């Protein structure tokens, strides 16, 4: 399975240093919980195991500008190198090129990766319940908050949601993608979304393609969506984002 290969390839390394970005840390939760309408986290990823290359011939910073100009509320940057062809230098470039809060999306399992995320400019990071135990999740959440960052705690099953809440997660991301099979089912998010307490920020992730999906997600009480592939496969990521935010359905 891909997730097993990703974890097997990870190397623990010592991390020290000051935060490279001079820009202030921004609140991810405030950007997502606006109180009116869904917020949009627009994602930059070079490649994915299910879709292959996504931004061939496109400058990631041009994509960032497209997102900014068309209503993105936050930016996600995938930094996993083996299967998504990401890297931390892209995270730093994005942070230094935007006024929006930036999420580091990776398969984080080591405390050193929290420090690393802070150094490279992340305002928030992703913690995936599936690859953590309760004790480690609590420790990583605590370290994240000590650095002034926030965490989206990602779940795919009800037992993972229970663990996320037990650990004290304040931002819950429901991934519609099964990380073992890579299959996507929006019904997963719609079902789990109803179980998340109202005092949490609720984010729906993966497989979001059109206004019909957006409407169903909003009706379930989500605060935000994380959208990447459907934007990046479009000829104009910005136009596609604007369409999902309520523009014309026939944008490609």
PAZAPA-4460 file (N, C-alpha, C; in steps of 0.05 Angstrom, whole numbers, plus 32768, in hexadecimal, padded with zeros to 4 digits):
% residues 252
    n_x    n_y    n_z   ca_x   ca_y   ca_z    c_x    c_y    c_z   seq   type   mol
   8011   7FE8   8000   8000   8000   8000   8011   8019   8000     1      X     A
   8008   802E   7FF3   8017   8047   7FF1   801E   8053   800C     2      X     A
   800B   8053   801E   8010   805F   8038   8026   8051   8047     3      X     A
   8028   8037   8044   803D   8027   8051   8058   802E   8044     4      X     A
   8059   8032   802A   8072   8039   801D   807B   8055   8025     5      X     A
   8068   8067   8028   806F   8082   8030   807C   8082   804C     6      X     A
   8070   8074   805E   807A   8073   807A   8094   8064   807B     7      X     A
   8098   804F   806B   80B1   8040   806B   80C8   8051   8061     8      X     A
   80C2   8064   804E   80D7   8075   8043   80DF   808D   8054     9      X     A
   80CF   8092   8069   80D4   80AA   8079   80ED   80A6   808A    10      X     A
   80FD   80BB   808C   8115   80BA   809D   8113   80D0   80B2    11      X     A
   811A   80C8   80CB   811A   80DA   80E1   8134   80EA   80E0    12      X     A
   8132   8104   80E2   814B   8114   80E1   8149   812B   80F6    13      X     A
   8160   8132   80FF   8162   8148   8113   815B   8162   8105    14      X     A
   814B   8173   8112   8143   818C   8107   8147   81A3   811B    15      X     A
   8156   81B7   8113   815A   81CE   8124   815A   81E7   8112    16      X     A
   8157   81FE   811E   8158   8217   810F   8141   8229   8115    17      X     A
   8143   8241   810A   812E   8256   810D   811A   8254   80F6    18      X     A
   8103   8260   80FB   80EF   8261   80E6   80F9   8272   80CF    19      X     A
   80F9   8266   80B7   8104   8274   809F   80F3   828B   8095    20      X     A
   80D9   8289   8099   80C8   829E   8090   80C6   82B4   80A5    21      X     A
   80C8   82CD   809C   80C5   82E4   80AE   80A7   82EB   80B1    22      X     A
   8096   82DE   80A2   8079   82E4   80A3   806D   82D8   80BC    23      X     A
   8059   82E5   80C8   804D   82DA   80E1   803D   82C1   80DC    24      X     A
   803B   82B1   80F1   8029   829A   80F1   800C   82A3   80EF    25      X     A
   7FFD   8296   80DE   7FE1   829E   80DA   7FCE   8288   80E4    26      X     A
   7FB7   8290   80ED   7FA3   827D   80F9   7F95   826E   80E3    27      X     A
   7F99   8254   80E2   7F8B   8243   80CE   7F6D   8241   80D5    28      X     A
   7F67   823D   80EF   7F4B   8239   80F7   7F3A   8252   80F1    29      X     A
   7F45   826A   80F5   7F36   8282   80EF   7F31   8285   80D1    30      X     A
   7F43   827C   80C1   7F40   827E   80A4   7F2A   826B   809B    31      X     A
   7F26   8255   80A9   7F13   8240   80A1   7EF7   8244   80AC    32      X     A
   7EF5   824E   80C4   7EDB   8250   80D2   7ED2   826D   80D1    33      X     A
   7EC8   8275   80B9   7EC0   8291   80B5   7EA3   8295   80BE    34      X     A
   7E93   8280   80C0   7E78   8283   80C9   7E64   8285   80B2    35      X     A
   7E6D   828A   809A   7E5A   828D   8083   7E67   8280   806B    36      X     A
   7E5B   826A   8062   7E65   825C   804A   7E7F   824C   8050    37      X     A
   7E85   823A   803D   7E9C   822A   8040   7EB6   8239   803A    38      X     A
   7ECA   8234   8049   7EE5   823E   8043   7EF3   8229   8031    39      X     A
   7F06   8232   8022   7F14   8221   800F   7F32   8220   8014    40      X     A
   7F3C   8208   8019   7F59   8204   801A   7F61   81F9   7FFE    41      X     A
   7F70   8208   7FEF   7F78   8200   7FD4   7F94   81F4   7FD6    42      X     A
   7F97   81DD   7FC9   7FB0   81CE   7FCC   7FC3   81D0   7FB4    43      X     A
   7FDC   81D0   7FBB   7FF2   81CF   7FA7   8000   81B4   7FAB    44      X     A
   7FFE   81A3   7F97   800D   818A   7F98   8018   8184   7F7C    45      X     A
   8030   817A   7F7B   803E   8176   7F62   8033   815D   7F54    46      X     A
   802D   8148   7F63   8025   812F   7F58   8014   8120   7F6D    47      X     A
   8007   810A   7F65   7FF9   80F9   7F79   7FFA   80DC   7F6F    48      X     A
   7FF9   80C9   7F81   7FF9   80AD   7F78   7FE2   80A5   7F67    49      X     A
   7FCB   80B2   7F6B   7FB3   80AB   7F5C   7FB0   80BA   7F42    50      X     A
   7FBC   80D2   7F40   7FB8   80E2   7F28   7FD2   80E7   7F18    51      X     A
   7FE9   80E1   7F23   8002   80E6   7F15   8009   8104   7F17    52      X     A
   8018   810D   7F03   8021   8129   7F02   8009   813C   7F00    53      X     A
   800A   8151   7F10   7FF3   8164   7F11   7FF9   8180   7F07    54      X     A
   8012   8188   7F09   8017   81A4   7F01   802F   81A6   7EEE    55      X     A
   802F   8194   7EDB   8045   8194   7EC7   8044   81AE   7EB7    56      X     A
   805B   81BC   7EB7   805D   81D4   7EA8   8051   81ED   7EB5    57      X     A
   8048   81E9   7ECE   803B   8200   7EDC   804D   8207   7EF4    58      X     A
   8050   8221   7EF9   805F   822A   7F10   804C   8229   7F29    59      X     A
   8055   821B   7F3E   8044   821A   7F56   803C   8235   7F61    60      X     A
   804E   8249   7F5E   8047   8263   7F68   8032   8271   7F56    61      X     A
   8031   826A   7F3C   801B   8274   7F2B   8001   8268   7F34    62      X     A
   8001   824E   7F3B   7FE9   8241   7F46   7FE1   824F   7F60    63      X     A
   7FF4   8255   7F71   7FEE   8263   7F8A   7FE0   827E   7F84    64      X     A
   7FEA   828C   7F70   7FDD   82A6   7F69   7FC1   82A2   7F5F    65      X     A
   7FBD   828D   7F4F   7FA2   8286   7F45   7F8F   8282   7F5D    66      X     A
   7F99   8273   7F71   7F88   826D   7F88   7F82   8287   7F98    67      X     A
   7F96   8297   7F9C   7F92   82B0   7FAB   7F7E   82C2   7F9E    68      X     A
   7F80   82C4   7F84   7F6F   82D7   7F75   7F52   82CD   7F72    69      X     A
   7F4D   82B4   7F78   7F33   82A8   7F75   7F26   829E   7F8E    70      X     A
   7F2F   82A8   7FA5   7F20   82A5   7FBD   7F29   828F   7FD0    71      X     A
   7F42   8284   7FCD   7F4B   8270   7FE0   7F4E   827D   7FFC    72      X     A
   7F48   826E   8011   7F4A   8278   802C   7F64   826E   8039    73      X     A
   7F6F   8259   802F   7F88   824E   803A   7F94   823C   8024    74      X     A
   7FAE   8236   8028   7FBD   8226   8014   7FC8   820D   8021    75      X     A
   7FC6   81F7   8013   7FD2   81DE   801C   7FE9   81D7   8009    76      X     A
   8000   81CF   8014   8017   81C7   8004   801F   81AB   800D    77      X     A
   801F   8198   7FFA   8028   817D   8000   8046   817B   7FFE    78      X     A
   8053   8172   8013   8070   8171   8013   807C   8155   8012    79      X     A
   806B   8140   8010   8074   8124   800F   8083   8120   7FF5    80      X     A
   809D   8117   7FF5   80AD   8116   7FDD   80AA   80FD   7FCB    81      X     A
   80A5   80E6   7FD7   80A7   80CD   7FC8   8090   80C9   7FB4    82      X     A
   8077   80CD   7FBD   8060   80C8   7FAD   8052   80E1   7FA3    83      X     A
   8057   80F8   7FB1   8049   8110   7FA9   805D   8125   7F9E    84      X     A
   8077   811E   7F9E   808C   812F   7F93   808D   814B   7FA0    85      X     A
   8085   814C   7FB9   8086   8165   7FC7   80A1   8169   7FD5    86      X     A
   80A5   8182   7FDF   80BD   8187   7FEF   80B8   819F   8000    87      X     A
   80C8   81A1   8015   80C4   81B7   8028   80CB   81D2   801D    88      X     A
   80DC   81D3   8009   80E3   81ED   7FFD   80CB   81FA   7FF0    89      X     A
   80B9   81EA   7FE5   80A1   81F5   7FD9   808F   8201   7FEF    90      X     A
   808E   81F4   8006   807F   81FF   801D   8089   821B   8024    91      X     A
   80A3   821D   8026   80B0   8237   802D   80AA   824C   8018    92      X     A
   80AC   8245   7FFE   80A6   8258   7FE9   8089   8262   7FEA    93      X     A
   8077   824F   7FEE   805B   8257   7FEF   8055   8269   8007    94      X     A
   8060   8262   801E   805C   8273   8036   8066   828F   8031    95      X     A
   807D   8292   8024   8089   82AC   8020   807C   82BB   8008    96      X     A
   8068   82AF   7FFB   805C   82BB   7FE4   803E   82C0   7FE7    97      X     A
   8034   82BC   7FFF   8017   82BF   8003   8011   82CB   801E    98      X     A
   7FF9   82D8   8020   7FEF   82E2   8039   7FDB   82CF   8046    99      X     A
   7FD7   82B8   8039   7FC4   82A4   8043   7FD2   8290   8055   100      X     A
   7FC4   8285   8069   7FD0   8270   8079   7FD7   8257   8069   101      X     A
   7FED   824A   8070   7FF8   8234   8060   7FF9   821A   8071   102      X     A
   7FEE   8205   8066   7FEE   81EA   8072   8004   81D9   8066   103      X     A
   8013   81CC   8077   8025   81B7   806E   8017   819C   806F   104      X     A
   8014   8190   8058   8006   8176   8056   801B   8160   8050   105      X     A
   801D   814E   8063   8031   8138   8061   8029   8122   8074   106      X     A
   8039   810D   8074   8033   80F6   8086   8045   80F8   809E   107      X     A
   803E   810A   80B0   804F   8111   80C7   804D   80FD   80DD   108      X     A
   8064   80F2   80E6   8064   80DF   80FC   807A   80E5   8110   109      X     A
   808C   80F8   810B   80A2   80FD   811D   809F   8119   8129   110      X     A
   80A6   811D   8143   80A5   8138   814F   80B7   814C   8140   111      X     A
   80CD   8142   8135   80DF   8154   8126   80D1   8161   810E   112      X     A
   80BD   8153   8103   80AF   815E   80EC   809D   8176   80F4   113      X     A
   8096   8178   810D   8087   8190   8116   809A   81A8   8115   114      X     A
   80B2   81A5   8121   80C6   81BA   8120   80CC   81C2   8103   115      X     A
   80D0   81AE   80F2   80D6   81B2   80D6   80C0   81C2   80C8   116      X     A
   80A7   81BC   80CE   8091   81CA   80C2   8091   81E8   80CA   117      X     A
   8097   81EC   80E4   8098   8208   80EE   80AF   8217   80E1   118      X     A
   80C7   820B   80DF   80DE   8218   80D2   80D8   8220   80B6   119      X     A
   80CA   820E   80A7   80C6   8213   808A   80AD   8225   8085   120      X     A
   809F   822E   809A   808B   8242   8096   806E   823A   8098   121      X     A
   8069   8221   80A0   804D   8218   80A1   803E   8227   80B8   122      X     A
   8025   822D   80B2   8013   8238   80C7   8003   8221   80D4   123      X     A
   8001   820B   80C5   7FF2   81F4   80CF   7FFE   81DB   80C1   124      X     A
   7FF7   81C4   80CC   8001   81AB   80C0   7FEB   8195   80C3   125      X     A
   7FEF   8180   80B4   7FDC   816A   80B4   7FE6   8153   80C5   126      X     A
   7FD5   8149   80D7   7FDB   8131   80E6   7FC6   811C   80DF   127      X     A
   7FCF   8105   80D6   7FBD   80F0   80CC   7FBA   80DB   80E1   128      X     A
   7FA2   80D8   80EC   7F9D   80C5   8102   7FA5   80A9   80FA   129      X     A
   7FA0   80A1   80E2   7FA5   8085   80D9   7FC1   807C   80DE   130      X     A
   7FD5   808F   80DE   7FF1   8087   80E0   7FFD   808D   80FB   131      X     A
   7FEB   8095   810E   7FF5   809D   8129   7FE5   808D   813E   132      X     A
   7FF2   808A   8156   7FE2   8080   816D   7FDA   8098   817E   133      X     A
   7FC9   8094   8191   7FBE   80AA   81A1   7FD3   80BA   81AF   134      X     A
   7FE6   80AC   81BB   7FFC   80BA   81CA   800C   80CC   81B7   135      X     A
   8014   80C1   81A0   8024   80D1   818D   8014   80E8   8182   136      X     A
   7FFA   80E4   817C   7FE9   80F9   8172   7FE8   8110   8186   137      X     A
   7FE4   8109   819F   7FE3   811E   81B4   7FFD   812D   81B5   138      X     A
   8014   811F   81B4   802E   812C   81B6   8032   813E   819E   139      X     A
   802B   8135   8186   802F   8146   816E   801D   815E   816E   140      X     A
   8004   815B   8178   7FF2   8172   817B   7FFD   8186   818E   141      X     A
   8008   817D   81A4   8013   818E   81B9   802B   819E   81AE   142      X     A
   803D   8190   81A0   8054   819D   8194   804C   81B1   817F   143      X     A
   8038   81AB   816F   802E   81BD   815B   8024   81D7   8168   144      X     A
   8015   81D5   817D   800A   81EC   818A   8020   81FC   8199   145      X     A
   8034   81EE   81A3   804B   81FC   81B0   8059   820F   819C   146      X     A
   805A   8207   8183   8067   8217   816E   8054   822C   8163   147      X     A
   803C   822E   816D   8029   8242   8163   801A   823B   814A   148      X     A
   801D   8222   8142   800F   8218   812A   7FF5   8209   8132   149      X     A
   7FE5   8202   811E   7FCD   81F2   8122   7FCF   81D9   8112   150      X     A
   7FBE   81C5   8118   7FBF   81AC   8109   7FA3   81A4   8100   151      X     A
   7FA1   819C   80E6   7F8A   818E   80DD   7F8E   8171   80E3   152      X     A
   7F7D   8165   80F4   7F7F   8149   80FB   7F6D   8139   80E8   153      X     A
   7F79   8128   80D8   7F6A   811B   80C2   7F5F   8100   80CA   154      X     A
   7F46   80FB   80C4   7F39   80E1   80CA   7F2B   80D6   80B1   155      X     A
   7F26   80BC   80B1   7F17   80AF   809C   7F02   809C   80A6   156      X     A
   7F04   8096   80C0   7EF1   8083   80CC   7EE7   808E   80E7   157      X     A
   7ED1   8083   80F1   7EC6   808D   810A   7ED9   8089   8121   158      X     A
   7EE7   8072   8122   7EFA   806D   8138   7F11   8081   8137   159      X     A
   7F19   808A   811F   7F2E   809E   811D   7F24   80B9   8127   160      X     A
   7F0B   80BF   8121   7EFF   80D8   812B   7EFE   80D8   8149   161      X     A
   7EF7   80C2   8155   7EF7   80C0   8172   7F12   80C5   817E   162      X     A
   7F27   80BA   8171   7F42   80BE   817A   7F4B   80DB   8177   163      X     A
   7F44   80E7   8161   7F4B   8103   815D   7F3F   8115   8173   164      X     A
   7F26   8110   8179   7F19   8120   818E   7F25   811A   81A9   165      X     A
   7F2C   8101   81AE   7F38   80FA   81C8   7F53   8108   81CB   166      X     A
   7F61   810C   81B5   7F7B   8119   81B5   7F79   8137   81B8   167      X     A
   7F61   8142   81B5   7F5D   815F   81B8   7F5E   816F   819E   168      X     A
   7F59   8162   8187   7F5A   816F   816D   7F44   8185   816C   169      X     A
   7F4C   819C   8161   7F39   81B2   815D   7F31   81B6   8140   170      X     A
   7F42   81AD   812E   7F3B   81AD   8111   7F3B   8191   8107   171      X     A
   7F24   8187   80FE   7F22   816B   80F5   7F1E   816B   80D7   172      X     A
   7F30   815D   80C9   7F2D   8159   80AC   7F23   813D   80A6   173      X     A
   7F0D   813B   8098   7F04   8120   8090   7F0D   811B   8073   174      X     A
   7F1E   8107   8070   7F28   8100   8056   7F16   80EC   8049   175      X     A
   7F0A   80F3   8032   7EF8   80E1   8024   7F08   80CA   8016   176      X     A
   7F22   80CD   8015   7F33   80B9   8008   7F3D   80A4   801D   177      X     A
   7F39   808B   8016   7F45   8075   8026   7F62   8073   801F   178      X     A
   7F74   8078   8033   7F90   8078   802D   7F9C   805D   8027   179      X     A
   7F8D   8048   802C   7F97   802D   8026   7F90   8026   8009   180      X     A
   7F77   802B   8001   7F6E   8024   7FE6   7F70   803B   7FD2   181      X     A
   7F72   8054   7FDD   7F72   806D   7FCD   7F56   8073   7FC1   182      X     A
   7F42   8064   7FC8   7F27   8069   7FBE   7F1B   8081   7FCC   183      X     A
   7F0A   8090   7FBE   7EFE   80A8   7FC9   7EE0   80A4   7FCA   184      X     A
   7ED4   80AB   7FE1   7EB7   80A9   7FE5   7EAE   80C1   7FF5   185      X     A
   7EA0   80D4   7FE9   7E97   80EC   7FF6   7E84   80E5   800D   186      X     A
   7E77   80CF   800C   7E64   80C7   8021   7E72   80C4   803C   187      X     A
   7E8C   80BD   803B   7E9C   80BB   8054   7E9C   80D5   8063   188      X     A
   7EA2   80EA   8054   7EA3   8105   8060   7E88   810E   806A   189      X     A
   7E74   8109   805A   7E59   8112   8062   7E4F   8104   807B   190      X     A
   7E56   80EA   807E   7E4E   80DB   8095   7E5E   80E4   80AE   191      X     A
   7E78   80E5   80AC   7E88   80ED   80C3   7E85   810A   80CB   192      X     A
   7E7F   811B   80B7   7E7C   8137   80BC   7E66   813D   80D0   193      X     A
   7E51   812D   80CF   7E3B   8131   80E2   7E42   8129   80FE   194      X     A
   7E58   811A   8102   7E60   8111   811D   7E74   8123   812A   195      X     A
   7E7E   8136   811C   7E93   8148   8127   7E85   815E   8138   196      X     A
   7E8E   8162   8151   7E82   8177   8162   7E83   8192   8155   197      X     A
   7E6F   81A3   815B   7E6E   81BD   814E   7E84   81D1   8157   198      X     A
   7E92   81CB   816D   7EA7   81DD   8175   7EC1   81D8   8166   199      X     A
   7EC2   81C3   8156   7ED9   81BD   8145   7ED6   81CA   812A   200      X     A
   7EED   81D1   811D   7EEC   81DA   8101   7EEC   81C0   80F1   201      X     A
   7ED9   81BF   80DE   7ED5   81A6   80CE   7EDD   81AA   80B1   202      X     A
   7EF0   819A   80A8   7EFA   819C   808D   7EF5   8182   807D   203      X     A
   7EEA   8184   8065   7EE5   816D   8054   7EFB   816D   803E   204      X     A
   7F08   8155   803B   7F1F   8152   8029   7F1A   813D   8015   205      X     A
   7F24   8142   7FFC   7F27   812E   7FE7   7F0D   8128   7FD7   206      X     A
   7F10   8126   7FBD   7EFA   811E   7FAC   7EE4   8133   7FA7   207      X     A
   7EEB   814C   7FAC   7ED7   8162   7FA9   7EDA   816E   7F8E   208      X     A
   7EC5   816B   7F7D   7EC8   8171   7F61   7EB6   8186   7F56   209      X     A
   7E9E   818A   7F62   7E8A   819C   7F56   7E79   81A9   7F6B   210      X     A
   7E67   81BA   7F62   7E55   81C9   7F74   7E42   81B7   7F83   211      X     A
   7E3A   81A1   7F77   7E29   818E   7F84   7E37   8182   7F9D   212      X     A
   7E51   817B   7F9A   7E60   8172   7FB1   7E62   8187   7FC7   213      X     A
   7E68   81A0   7FBE   7E6A   81B6   7FD1   7E51   81BA   7FE1   214      X     A
   7E3A   81BA   7FD3   7E20   81BE   7FE0   7E1B   81A8   7FF5   215      X     A
   7E21   818F   7FEF   7E1C   817A   8002   7E2F   817C   801A   216      X     A
   7E47   8184   8015   7E5B   8187   802B   7E52   819E   803D   217      X     A
   7E49   81B4   8032   7E41   81CB   8042   7E28   81C4   8052   218      X     A
   7E16   81B4   8047   7DFE   81AC   8055   7E04   819B   806D   219      X     A
   7E1B   818E   806D   7E23   817D   8084   7E31   818C   809A   220      X     A
   7E34   81A6   8096   7E3F   81B7   80AB   7E5D   81BA   80AB   221      X     A
   7E6A   81B3   8095   7E87   81B8   8093   7E8D   81D6   8092   222      X     A
   7EA4   81DD   809C   7EAD   81F8   809B   7EBE   81FD   8082   223      X     A
   7ECC   81E8   8079   7EDF   81EC   8063   7EE2   81D3   8053   224      X     A
   7EED   81D6   803B   7EF5   81C0   802A   7F12   81C3   8022   225      X     A
   7F20   81AD   801E   7F3B   81AD   8014   7F39   81A1   7FF8   226      X     A
   7F41   81B1   7FE4   7F3E   81A9   7FC8   7F59   81AB   7FBA   227      X     A
   7F61   8197   7FAB   7F7A   8198   7F9D   7F78   818D   7F81   228      X     A
   7F74   8173   7F7E   7F75   8166   7F64   7F62   8173   7F50   229      X     A
   7F49   8178   7F57   7F36   8182   7F44   7F3E   819E   7F3B   230      X     A
   7F4C   81AE   7F4C   7F56   81C8   7F44   7F6E   81C5   7F31   231      X     A
   7F80   81B4   7F39   7F9A   81B1   7F2A   7F96   81A4   7F0F   232      X     A
   7F81   8194   7F0C   7F7C   8187   7EF2   7F6D   819A   7EDF   233      X     A
   7F63   81B0   7EE9   7F55   81C3   7ED9   7F69   81D4   7EC9   234      X     A
   7F60   81DD   7EB1   7F72   81EF   7EA1   7F77   8209   7EB0   235      X     A
   7F64   8211   7EC1   7F68   8229   7ED1   7F60   8223   7EEE   236      X     A
   7F73   821E   7EFF   7F6D   8217   7F1B   7F5D   822D   7F29   237      X     A
   7F62   8246   7F22   7F54   825C   7F2E   7F37   825D   7F26   238      X     A
   7F31   8259   7F0D   7F15   8258   7F04   7F06   8241   7F10   239      X     A
   7F13   822A   7F12   7F06   8213   7F1E   7F00   8218   7F3C   240      X     A
   7F12   8225   7F49   7F0D   822D   7F65   7EF6   8240   7F68   241      X     A
   7EF5   8254   7F56   7EDF   8267   7F57   7EC5   8259   7F51   242      X     A
   7EC5   8246   7F3F   7EAC   8237   7F39   7EA3   8228   7F52   243      X     A
   7EB5   821A   7F60   7EAE   820B   7F78   7EA3   821E   7F8E   244      X     A
   7EAC   8236   7F8E   7EA3   824A   7FA1   7E88   8256   7F9A   245      X     A
   7E7D   824D   7F83   7E63   8257   7F7C   7E60   8263   7F60   246      X     A
   7E75   8260   7F4F   7E74   826B   7F34   7E66   8258   7F21   247      X     A
   7E6D   825A   7F08   7E60   824A   7EF3   7E68   822C   7EF5   248      X     A
   7E55   821B   7EF4   7E59   81FE   7EF6   7E69   81F3   7EDE   249      X     A
   7E69   8201   7EC7   7E76   81F5   7EB0   7E93   81FD   7EAC   250      X     A
   7E9F   8209   7EC0   7EBC   820F   7EBE   7ECB   81F4   7EBD   251      X     A
   7EE0   81F3   7EAD   7EF0   81DA   7EAB   7F0A   81DC   7EBA   252      X     A
***
